[in-house]
Amino acid sequence: QAQLMESGGGLVQAGGSLKLSCEASRNVLAKYFLGWYRQAPGNQRELVASITNRGIPTYTDAVKGRFTISRDVAKNTVYLQMDSLKPEDSAVYYCNSNPPSRHFWGQGTQVTVSS
């Protein structure tokens, strides 16, 4: 069964950077559009960045110009480089297909941005 596993979260000061990784099972990157989602306490889960199975990225307006989604097909991994972080970026970050599949939700990785 295909799986996704997130890593790379942590605590960072506002203005800092973090890079998240999503390691996928073999062939997932070739078959699916993948996305990074986030959920802050009291908020709905939202899609912040997505990448097609051909490597074309899209971003929500809130992160455009600050976050970069990329992938390494040889490593079966999708990344989210987050720069110029703001306290409002604090959330649990998840990777999943886009649209999301209930089979792919994992534990996520916590990102906390201090002001």
N, C-alpha and C positions, 0 to 999 in steps of 0.2 A: 504494500500500500504506500502510495506517495506521501511524503512527509516534508514539512518545513520546520526549521528551527532557528529562532532568532537569538542574537547575542550582540553585545557591544554597548548596552546602556550604561548609565552611571549618573553621577552628580557633577555638574559643571556650572561655572558662573555665567551669568548673562554675557553675551558676546563671544562665548567660547564655542568649541566645536566637538562633535562626537561623530563616530562612524559606526553605523549599525550593519550587521551582516545577517543574511538569511540563507542558510545552507539548505539546499533542496535535494530531494531524491533525484536519481538519474532520469533524464528526459523531461523533467517538469518544466525547465526553462524553454524547451523547444515546443511544448504542448500548450502552455498557458501564458496569458498575460498575468504578470505578478504585480502586486501592489503592497505598499506600506500603509498601514492603518494606525490610528492612534485613538486612545480613549482616556480622557481625563475624568476624575471623579465627578459624578453628576452630569456628565455629558454623554451624548451618543458617540459610538465609534464612527470615525470619519476616515475616508480615504485621503491621504495627503500626497501620494506620488504613485505612479504606475509606469510600468514598462512593458511594451508589447513583446511578443515572442521573436520580433525582429529587432528589438533594442530601441524602439522609439519611446521616449519618455513624455509624461504629462504630469502636471503639478496643480494642486489647488492653489488659489490665489494667495492664501496665507503664508505659503512657504516658497512661492516662486522667487527665484533669485537668491535664495539662501540654502535650499536643499538640492541635492543632486542624487538622482537614482541611477544606478549603473548595474552592470552584470558581468560576470566572468563565466562564460559558458563552460570552459574547461574545468572550472572548480565547482560548477553547479551552484553558484552563489550570486545572490542579488545584494547590493549594498545601498545604504542611504547615508550619504555624507551630509551632515547637518552643520552649517556654519551660521555665525551671527545669531546664536540661540537666544531666545527670549523666555522669560518665566512662563508665558502662556504656551510654550511648546512642551511643558512638562506633562507627561502622560505615559501610559504603557503603550509601547509600539509593537505592532504585530505585522507579520507578513502573511499574505494569503493570495490566492488567485484573485483576479479582477474580471468578472464579479466574484465575490468570495464564496468559498465552499465550506460547509460546516465541517468537512473532513480535515481541513487544513488549519483550523484555529489551534494555536499552541498557547504557551504560557505568556508569551510576549516578553519584552525587555523594558525595564523601567528607565525612563529618562527624567531627571529632575534638574531644572535650571533655577539656580538661586539668583536673587536680585542684588 
